[in-house]
């Protein structure tokens, strides 16, 4: 799974099936549901929290785990 995360971070930007959200602070559960429904409506995809959607993509400290953010 970590290899897949690194592959997504290497993508030049989000796409129809890949969405990055910083989610630095408390993330609104209604917003989270909206993103999940949007991804489901296009046949599925991946929502990656804790990653900036600005180019170049980068991990954003979120306090969950530093292990997943190391390169």
Backbone bond lengths (Angstrom), bond angles and torsions (degrees), N, CA, C in turn:
res aa  C-N    CA-C-N  psi(-1)  N-CA   C-N-CA  omega(-1)  CA-C   N-CA-C  phi
1 X - - - 1.451 - - 1.524 111.28 -
2 X 1.324 117.67 -36.34 1.457 121.13 -179.92 1.526 110.70 -64.75
3 X 1.329 116.86 -37.74 1.463 120.61 177.46 1.528 110.43 -62.80
4 X 1.317 116.73 -39.22 1.463 120.34 178.67 1.522 110.76 -65.43
5 X 1.333 117.55 -40.11 1.458 121.21 177.51 1.521 110.35 -60.58
6 X 1.311 117.74 -44.51 1.462 120.94 178.20 1.528 111.17 -63.04
7 X 1.314 117.52 -36.53 1.469 121.00 177.25 1.526 110.09 -64.87
8 X 1.330 117.76 -42.55 1.462 120.73 178.23 1.520 111.04 -64.37
9 X 1.334 117.27 -39.86 1.459 120.36 179.28 1.528 111.32 -65.28
10 X 1.310 117.07 -26.76 1.461 121.15 179.70 1.531 112.18 -78.75
11 X 1.332 116.89 -13.56 1.466 120.41 178.78 1.536 108.56 -62.33
12 X 1.326 117.23 143.90 1.457 118.92 -179.15 1.526 113.43 -66.30
13 X 1.315 117.27 -27.61 1.473 120.61 178.45 1.519 109.84 -168.19
14 X 1.314 114.18 175.31 1.462 119.49 177.67 1.528 109.25 -68.87
15 X 1.306 114.29 161.60 1.460 119.59 177.14 1.512 109.54 -137.04
16 X 1.302 115.11 -169.01 1.459 120.57 -178.62 1.529 111.69 -61.29
17 X 1.338 117.10 -28.77 1.458 121.44 -175.83 1.526 113.31 -114.96
18 X 1.336 117.03 12.53 1.458 121.29 -179.98 1.517 109.32 -141.62
19 X 1.326 116.18 123.42 1.466 122.06 -177.48 1.518 109.28 -131.28
20 X 1.332 117.00 129.79 1.458 122.27 175.88 1.525 109.11 -106.31
21 X 1.316 116.48 140.48 1.460 122.33 175.28 1.517 108.73 -137.83
22 X 1.335 116.41 133.28 1.458 120.22 -179.47 1.519 112.46 -63.84
23 X 1.325 117.08 -49.96 1.478 122.08 178.22 1.523 111.53 49.22
24 X 1.342 116.51 46.43 1.465 120.76 -178.67 1.521 112.27 -64.24
25 X 1.288 116.37 -43.47 1.466 121.28 -179.44 1.528 108.26 -107.00
26 X 1.292 115.66 -162.21 1.472 120.59 178.03 1.529 108.80 -54.99
27 X 1.309 117.04 126.96 1.458 121.37 -179.40 1.513 108.76 -95.55
28 X 1.318 116.97 130.60 1.459 123.31 -178.66 1.533 109.71 -65.44
29 X 1.329 116.88 119.60 1.469 120.61 -177.00 1.529 111.63 -63.97
30 X 1.330 118.53 -29.31 1.468 120.25 176.68 1.524 110.42 -66.36
31 X 1.331 116.47 -41.31 1.463 120.20 176.97 1.524 110.68 -63.23
32 X 1.322 116.06 -42.10 1.462 120.73 178.74 1.523 110.64 -59.53
33 X 1.318 117.31 -44.48 1.467 120.66 177.66 1.525 111.49 -62.30
34 X 1.334 117.41 -39.74 1.468 120.78 179.05 1.524 111.17 -61.44
35 X 1.328 116.96 -43.33 1.470 120.07 178.83 1.525 110.70 -65.33
36 X 1.326 116.79 -40.86 1.472 120.01 179.06 1.523 111.37 -63.91
37 X 1.322 117.37 -41.99 1.466 121.11 178.39 1.526 110.15 -65.47
38 X 1.328 117.10 -41.23 1.465 120.16 178.69 1.523 110.77 -61.22
39 X 1.325 117.05 -44.16 1.463 119.83 178.04 1.527 111.07 -64.54
40 X 1.325 116.98 -39.81 1.464 120.38 178.72 1.528 110.79 -63.74
41 X 1.329 116.94 -35.97 1.459 120.57 -179.00 1.524 113.53 -67.63
42 X 1.330 117.93 -19.70 1.466 120.65 177.69 1.526 111.22 -102.96
43 X 1.324 116.87 14.63 1.455 120.54 176.23 1.517 114.70 96.40
44 X 1.326 117.15 10.96 1.457 120.26 178.06 1.515 112.01 108.26
45 X 1.306 114.56 169.53 1.452 119.51 -179.72 1.514 110.05 168.55
46 X 1.307 114.86 -162.61 1.461 120.90 -176.70 1.520 110.11 -131.40
47 X 1.315 115.49 132.23 1.454 123.31 174.92 1.522 106.14 -111.20
48 X 1.330 116.42 116.49 1.457 121.25 -176.42 1.526 107.93 -109.83
49 X 1.327 116.31 112.65 1.462 121.57 179.22 1.519 109.82 -89.66
50 X 1.325 115.80 147.26 1.458 120.67 178.79 1.512 113.04 88.77
51 X 1.344 116.60 19.56 1.461 121.14 179.67 1.524 108.38 -132.27
52 X 1.312 115.97 131.06 1.460 121.25 177.40 1.523 109.47 -66.24
53 X 1.327 116.88 140.81 1.459 118.89 177.29 1.517 111.67 -94.08
54 X 1.348 116.85 4.84 1.462 120.85 175.47 1.524 108.79 -80.01
55 X 1.321 115.89 146.15 1.465 120.72 178.95 1.521 108.17 -85.95
56 X 1.322 121.89 132.01 1.465 125.38 -4.14 1.526 110.66 -75.88
57 X 1.314 115.79 148.26 1.461 119.88 179.44 1.519 109.30 -66.05
58 X 1.329 115.65 148.66 1.458 120.05 178.92 1.513 108.54 -152.53
59 X 1.314 115.09 151.10 1.461 120.01 176.05 1.520 108.59 -70.37
60 X 1.320 116.14 142.33 1.454 122.60 179.72 1.517 107.84 -112.98
61 X 1.337 117.94 127.68 1.462 119.19 179.21 1.528 110.63 -56.87
62 X 1.317 115.59 125.23 1.461 119.50 -177.90 1.518 111.94 -127.98
63 X 1.331 117.32 -3.41 1.450 120.41 177.16 1.518 114.36 82.51
64 X 1.321 118.82 0.81 1.452 120.48 -178.15 1.526 110.61 -79.28
65 X 1.308 116.08 -58.39 1.461 119.98 -179.06 1.521 109.49 -162.14
66 X 1.300 116.77 126.16 1.461 119.41 177.06 1.528 110.11 -76.01
67 X 1.320 118.54 -23.03 1.459 121.55 -177.93 1.519 112.16 -57.05
68 X 1.327 117.46 -39.12 1.463 119.90 -175.87 1.527 112.11 -77.95
69 X 1.312 118.41 -13.59 1.463 121.01 -174.71 1.519 113.64 -100.04
70 X 1.311 118.93 -3.73 1.465 121.08 179.84 1.513 110.63 -74.53
71 X 1.325 116.60 144.87 1.476 121.41 178.50 1.489 110.15 -107.77
